[in-house]
Amino acid sequence: MQAWMIVQMVISVVLILVVIFQPRKAGVGGGIFGGMTRADRSSKFKNLSLLGKLTVAFSVIFMVMSLAFAFINA
Protein backbone atom coordinates (compact mmCIF):
# COMPACT_ATOMS: atom_id res chain seq x y z
CA MET A 1 0.00 0.00 0.00
CA GLN A 2 2.87 2.38 0.76
CA ALA A 3 4.32 1.96 -2.72
CA TRP A 4 0.99 2.95 -4.31
CA MET A 5 0.86 6.07 -2.15
CA ILE A 6 4.35 7.04 -3.29
CA VAL A 7 3.34 6.44 -6.92
CA GLN A 8 0.30 8.68 -6.44
CA MET A 9 2.42 11.43 -4.90
CA VAL A 10 4.81 11.28 -7.85
CA ILE A 11 1.89 11.42 -10.29
CA SER A 12 0.43 14.42 -8.48
CA VAL A 13 3.74 16.31 -8.62
CA VAL A 14 4.14 15.50 -12.33
CA LEU A 15 0.54 16.62 -12.95
CA ILE A 16 1.19 19.93 -11.19
CA LEU A 17 4.36 20.49 -13.23
CA VAL A 18 2.64 19.66 -16.53
CA VAL A 19 -0.16 22.11 -15.77
CA ILE A 20 2.29 24.85 -14.76
CA PHE A 21 4.34 24.50 -17.95
CA GLN A 22 1.37 24.84 -20.31
CA PRO A 23 1.33 28.06 -22.29
CA ARG A 24 -1.36 30.62 -21.53
CA LYS A 25 -4.19 31.27 -23.94
CA ALA A 26 -4.97 34.71 -25.35
CA GLY A 27 -7.65 35.41 -22.75
CA VAL A 28 -5.45 35.40 -19.68
CA GLY A 29 -8.10 34.96 -16.98
CA GLY A 30 -11.12 33.93 -19.03
CA GLY A 31 -10.80 30.21 -18.41
CA ILE A 32 -10.57 30.62 -14.65
CA PHE A 33 -14.22 31.56 -14.34
CA GLY A 34 -15.56 29.17 -16.96
CA GLY A 35 -15.21 31.40 -20.00
CA MET A 36 -14.72 29.19 -23.03
CA THR A 37 -14.31 30.07 -26.66
CA ARG A 38 -15.83 28.20 -29.55
CA ALA A 39 -12.42 26.66 -30.25
CA ASP A 40 -12.26 25.30 -26.69
CA ARG A 41 -15.64 23.60 -26.98
CA SER A 42 -15.06 22.10 -30.41
CA SER A 43 -11.50 20.88 -29.92
CA LYS A 44 -10.84 17.19 -29.63
CA PHE A 45 -8.18 15.17 -27.86
CA LYS A 46 -6.18 14.71 -31.08
CA ASN A 47 -5.84 18.49 -31.45
CA LEU A 48 -4.22 18.90 -28.05
CA SER A 49 -0.53 19.61 -27.66
CA LEU A 50 1.76 17.11 -26.02
CA LEU A 51 1.42 18.91 -22.68
CA GLY A 52 -2.36 18.87 -23.03
CA LYS A 53 -2.38 15.13 -23.67
CA LEU A 54 -0.06 14.54 -20.72
CA THR A 55 -2.35 16.60 -18.51
CA VAL A 56 -5.37 14.52 -19.49
CA ALA A 57 -3.48 11.25 -19.06
CA PHE A 58 -2.02 12.08 -15.65
CA SER A 59 -5.30 13.52 -14.37
CA VAL A 60 -7.19 10.36 -15.36
CA ILE A 61 -4.55 8.16 -13.73
CA PHE A 62 -4.63 10.30 -10.58
CA MET A 63 -8.43 10.19 -10.42
CA VAL A 64 -8.61 6.41 -10.92
CA MET A 65 -5.98 5.80 -8.26
CA SER A 66 -7.77 8.13 -5.82
CA LEU A 67 -11.06 6.30 -6.34
CA ALA A 68 -9.31 2.95 -5.90
CA PHE A 69 -7.78 4.12 -2.61
CA ALA A 70 -11.18 5.35 -1.43
CA PHE A 71 -12.85 2.01 -2.14
CA ILE A 72 -10.00 -0.02 -0.64
CA ASN A 73 -9.94 2.00 2.58
CA ALA A 74 -13.73 2.17 2.96
SULNOR-V857225 format. One line per field, one symbol per residue. phi: phi as a letter, one per 40 degrees, with the letter a starting at -180 (. if undefined). psi: psi as a letter, one per 30 degrees, with the letter a starting at -180 (. if undefined). burial: 1 if it has 16 or more other ideal C-beta (glycine too) atoms within 10 Angstrom, else 0. A space follows every 10 residues. Layout:
# SULNOR-V857225
phi: ???
psi: ???
burial: ???
This chain:
# SULNOR-V857225
phi: .ccccccccc cccccccccc cccccccdbc ccbgcbcccc cccbcccccc cccccccccc cccccccccc cccc
psi: eeeeeeeeee eeeeeeeeee fklllejege feggjkleee efllefflle eeeeeeeeee eeeeeeeeee eef.
burial: 0000000100 1100100100 0000000000 0000000000 0000000000 0001100100 1000100000 0000
